[in-house]
Amino acid sequence: MASGARQFLVELEDLAGCTRLDDELLTEVILWDAIVRAAGNVSKRRNLRRCVCGALEQWHPDGEVLSEALFAYTIPVTKPAVVGYAPDIMDAIEASMKERVSAWFLRYREAVQRTYGTLPKDWLQLEPPALAPQAVALPQGFEVHEDDLVPAMILLAVLDNLGPNLSVIRSFTCDSAEQSSETAGYATGVKARNGQVIRTPAPAGGLFSFVGLLNFITAATNVDRAFRQHSFDFDRLLFIPTGANEVLGEKHIRKWWSSHFGAAFERGGLPDSISFRKLRKGAVNRGRSSGQRIIGQSEEMSRIYLADAVPDVIKVPLLLATQDNVAQHWRDRTSLTSADVPDEIELEQHERDAKAAIEAADGIMDVGVAACITNGQSPTNPALPCGLGPIACFTCPKGYRTPEVIPGLVAAVEFSANIRKYEPAEWLDGDAPLLYAFATRSLEQFPKSLVDAAPDTAVDNGRALVACAYYETRVRE
């Protein structure tokens, strides 16, 4: 980062003749050109932009405005062509790892039973003082080995088809699992690249559920963690073998896999090497093929969200089913007649044109951020449903913003703000900054009292509609 920052200042001097970020002559165009010149690849460009924006916000009089403008630039990314493991291989991996985790489960249970002479009902909730009273060294049977932890890490990557990446699994601590009911809970981890905290709803029924397995790993490492005697944070981490000084990483897992399944006769139906990226992709694909539901969405909406992408022809019946009642209400209210407008209000020419277009429309569809007078059809080919994203609605001559779409615009602002808060990668590389800017500016055209009066239920419905359109209408006509 230091070398990139130095090069940025060199490019800035070449472009603008200055090296100070508080210079009032700086524009977002100059700053962006300097970032592009200084950073050779998209990853460095993304990091350098974040660094520059932070400095601008601190030193430049218009730093926040420039920062917003820079974040609105899209950094093209090359999506890696990762092919997930086939379903039969995923099943074989899961079955093999379950056998090894089961062996650890039984060994730990025997160690607890040996300590007590019997097996308490709450044996998975016992704390170290109860399991190793007055012990000055780690008692036998409570050691944690790579043979225990690596299969558990691999199993977490495939259980319930949640597909967390390796960095999230490595970040799990004794506080990561949270039970919300007998069959459900949450798992909280941290994404390594940007420090994003990920709190994932997950099943919690039994050992081989996601939260259930995390609960067991927490219990089975309890005594070992009590004897680590490192820092507080280090001692909370789950995936550290007894006596080790670091969390198990990809190199350890690859080495372990190779030592156990290196020979062809040992592998059976297992791959010759293990890849967490392939595990993750395989888990996502397996969940999609089995019709796994999206949390908080109907079955119809789940099928839309689980689609890889929406082609030119959007899945019209599914999309329309989510908004039939909203669209009809909108059509009823926006099909204005001259009697609806008081005589004392004189419309400007562009307002009269808009009113005439709405009145003449055969059908009007609420697309969240606009009233589409082509009833959701493509503006360039009326025979096809529109495949443009919600950003295009703000510049499309067929889209109108009237008071009836205020809830959708509020929802768009909230939705894009949440992307910035919880999905920084999407904010940096996607269309969310533009959606936020367009929706915010559109709301500024309405009286504040009208915006504040938007019903919560309408905003919630709008948020679902905007989210669907944002993630699923990726086609550009």
Summary of the structure (lengths in Angstrom):
residues: 477
radius of gyration: 27.9
end to end distance: 37.9
largest distance: 90.7
contacts: 1413
relative contact order: 0.08
helix: 55%
strand: 6%
